[in-house]
Amino acid sequence: MQMLLPPIGFGLDELDDQQVAELIPAAWHAGFRAFDTAQLYGNEAALGRAIKTLQVPREEIFVTTKVMNRHFTEDRFLASVEESLERLDLEQVDLLLVHWPGHTMPIERQIELLNEACSRGLARHIGVSNYNSEQLARAVALSEAPIATNQVEIHPYLDQTVLRRRAHELGVPLTGFFVMAMGEAARDEALADIGRRHGKSAAQVALRWVHQLGDVPLTRSTRAERIPGNIDIFDFELSDEEMQTIQALARPGSRIVSPDNLAPEWD
Ligand SMILES: NC(=O)c1ccc[n+]([C@@H]2O[C@H](COP(=O)([O-])OP(=O)(O)OC[C@H]3O[C@@H](n4cnc5c(N)ncnc54)[C@H](OP(=O)(O)O)[C@@H]3O)[C@@H](O)[C@H]2O)c1
């Protein structure tokens, strides 16, 4: 499997401009290099300004943005990417995703337009988000540029083994959002128990679990003091038994986000 992304990313969903200005430097100093925004989050410009304040070489930062589904039209798709770049004040994003498969533009056309963004130099890598395994297989078959990731909901309560197996067979790592399951994972006693054996928190165990599955966890905190801990997951190893204990926390009905007009039929 080709890993084109940094092993962990900092998510910007729901962060306002003030929080972005405070938290991006905190995340950078803690070691985060990948920052995950979206046209939908309304904070691309704030991220661009925060990156400027870091005064670090461009190639040391990995910026992801996502085309929002409202822009899945012939007129707006690539124009919206150019507008994202203007807001970010970047010549190129490192990773450009389509936010949801939706039902208004065929997968085939989404992939063609992502490839066009790539060949025009607007994006270094391309990928998808919230695709099911069948859509992902079509995307991989169609795409000239590698599909760098499929960004999907991943947490201990949601069984994603079918999608993961297929994605990995296709050579595509998943990127996990909602790893904390709206905070539930950070309070989970079973995860905390495992964490105690390693001197780690339940939150760190959840993030490490995603890493050991071969995927890329995203994490977000509005509390600067939590950020260093959320990246301190690369110095311990969960045993096979611990990985299985976490996998066994999965339960039906635990998917958090699935908008009717945008989501596919899930695996
Ligand atoms: N592609 C998509 O459709 C999609 C959908 C959703 C999200 N995303 C991306 O994925 C990113 C991550 O998802 P998310 O923002 O929901 O983040 P998340 O990391 O799953 O959850 C964030 C929540 O966990 C809490 N938290 C974080 N670290 C903690 C810790 N160490 N201990 C206890 N609680 C902790 C935060 O509270 P505090 O702020 O109080 O610390 C916040 O309530 C987003 O920011 C976005 O970039 C993508």
The ligand as a Gaussian input file, in Angstrom:
#p B3LYP/6-31G(d) Opt

LIG

0 1
 N      -14.697000      13.904000       5.505000
 C      -15.701000      14.103000       6.310000
 O      -16.873000      13.957000       5.937000
 C      -15.426000      14.502000       7.730000
 C      -16.462000      14.462000       8.678000
 C      -16.143000      14.831000       9.979000
 C      -14.857000      15.197000      10.314000
 N      -13.883000      15.238000       9.361000
 C      -12.497000      15.648000       9.680000
 O      -12.024000      14.853000      10.732000
 C      -11.528000      15.709000      11.766000
 C      -11.656000      15.000000      13.080000
 O      -13.019000      14.803000      13.447000
 P      -13.552000      15.596000      14.699000
 O      -13.261000      17.020000      14.453000
 O      -14.931000      15.221000      15.034000
 O      -12.545000      15.104000      15.782000
 P      -12.402000      13.931000      16.794000
 O      -10.967000      13.998000      17.083000
 O      -12.992000      12.652000      16.435000
 O      -13.259000      14.460000      18.008000
 C      -13.106000      15.711000      18.536000
 C      -13.730000      15.661000      19.919000
 O      -12.915000      14.861000      20.757000
 C      -12.493000      15.621000      21.876000
 N      -11.106000      15.276000      22.170000
 C      -10.031000      15.424000      21.355000
 N       -8.919000      14.985000      21.977000
 C       -9.291000      14.564000      23.192000
 C       -8.587000      14.012000      24.300000
 N       -7.283000      13.794000      24.243000
 N       -9.287000      13.704000      25.417000
 C      -10.613000      13.905000      25.472000
 N      -11.340000      14.413000      24.472000
 C      -10.682000      14.751000      23.330000
 C      -12.658000      17.073000      21.481000
 O      -12.982000      17.860000      22.586000
 P      -12.091000      19.175000      22.946000
 O      -12.163000      20.068000      21.747000
 O      -12.814000      19.711000      24.139000
 O      -10.712000      18.677000      23.226000
 C      -13.851000      17.010000      20.511000
 O      -15.066000      17.046000      21.243000
 C      -12.375000      16.975000      11.602000
 O      -11.847000      18.073000      12.275000
 C      -12.365000      17.091000      10.115000
 O      -11.132000      17.633000       9.685000
 C      -14.150000      14.876000       8.094000

